[in-house]
Amino acid sequence: MLNFILNKEVVRTEERPGMVLLEFIRDVKCLSGTKEACREGECGACTVLVGRRRADGSVSYKACASCLLPIGDVDGCHVVTVEGLSGPELTLVQRLIVENSASQCGFCTPGIVLSLTGFCLCAEKLSFEAAVDALDGNICRCTGYAAVRGAARALCERLSAAPSSPEKRLPELIAGGVVPEYFRDIPARLAGLEAAPSAAGKDAVIVAGGTDLFVQKPEQLLDGELCFLSKRSDLDYIREDGGVLRVGGAVTIEDFRLSAPVRKHFPALEKDLLLHSSAILRNKATLAGNIVNASPIADAAIILLALDARLVIEGGGKKREAPLSKFFLGYRKTGLACGELVCEIVIPLLPRGARYNFEKVSNRTTLDIAAVNTALRLTAGPDGVISDLRVSAGGVAPVPLLLDLGAFKGRRPDAETAKAAAAASEAAVKPIDDIRGSAEYKKLLLGRLVEAHFNGEAA
């Protein structure tokens, strides 16, 4: 039996863990504020808040796409729909949307309200820029985004004096009418819930974020035995260890993107990973899941290939380590054996004289699948010549590809080398024609992006 709190109500259900939360909310609980539209996490109409207990007993809320979120993954959590914000008066977010004329037909408005409310609850910095990032997964077809941005700006101005730490912000958000009074009791109520153990049989499907898995085969997963990595608190960590970062297999892309160690050692990733997906997906998608999904255009996999990441793989009570560059065996095929999972990603810190750069071209600038993506790690010695060069490329092979550009070691990273490396990259790949472009286009695009790497700023 699954146990969670839906708005104010404790839910105890024997529905299948693979049922997506959107269906449970609308079809079982008959709450119609959460809208059904794309079913792929692309529009934000189904956005809800999911609150999980932190180690200190407080609750961390994240905006998530309920159309891709199985109810087994919210066991022991607090789920908030727009109905859970209702009261005698509008919340602050709702009131500012009205005052700024930021709603027209209203279909998308509940999702926008939940995304902005989640921003208030969990953002490290209540800035307008962070609010816009929090809204990046909410599509509005008729109102226009200027009014929505106006509401977000007004919200940030109203909350300018709120505590900087999300863990200490809840009392002020209650007093300011951002969330109802009952939120104050949620930590204690969640502490009394007994979460069901996650299935871990040899035939269980391991679900990390599920943001791609539940697009690909939701029907098959409905009756399947599922093991949720969100219940593995031992895999939720990011820490610096000597000359590497160690990232647990349950860490979400958003937590990774905003973590202090990543901002310190790889500051460019904070913006680069905004290109991966929207906030409502980054709050669930994991680095490990992006790797194991084995898409040939996986943004995180391409970045980590260039950074020479290694994987720690567990299974059968044992652990082994493998370089990411040897992990992809073919289209959607990996080196994982049955029952194994990626429990840790090991990322070497940039050596002295090294810089990193990521480039991506897609039909939309952000929040889209790449036509071609590529990353570089270039290390130059004291004499200014290249001592190490790693360039990865996606969209040009059946797997995320590490290009062999070792011949450029010992050369200076100048315009001549950039053009030669671009030509070598084009010659090394065999892309295919598809909806994102012709093979010829992708080859040329990769070449231009490799040149852009050499012109990029150090990161």
Secondary structure, DSSP 8 states (H G I E B T S, - for coil): -EEEEETTEEEEE-S-TTSBHHHIIIIIS---SS--S-SSSSS-TTEEEEEEE-TTS-EEEEEEEGGG-BGGGGTTSEEE-GGGG-SSS--HHHHHHHHTT--SS-SSHHHHHHHHHHHHHH-SS--HHHHHHHTTT---SSS-HHHHHHHHHHHHHHTTTS-SSGGGTHHHHHHTTSS-GGGGGHHHHHHT---------TT-EEESS-TTHHHH-HHHHHTS-EEEGGG-GGG--EEEETTEEEEETT-BHHHHHH-HHHHHH-TTHHHHGGGT--HHHHTT-BHHHHHHTT-TT-HHHHHHHHTT-EEEEEETTEEEEEEGGGTEEETTEES--TT-EEEEEEEE---TTEEEEEEEEESSSSSS-EEEEEEEEEEE-TTSSEEEEEEEEESSSSS-EEE--GGGTTS--SHHHHHHHHHHHHHH-----BTTB-HHHHHHHHHHHHHHHHHS---
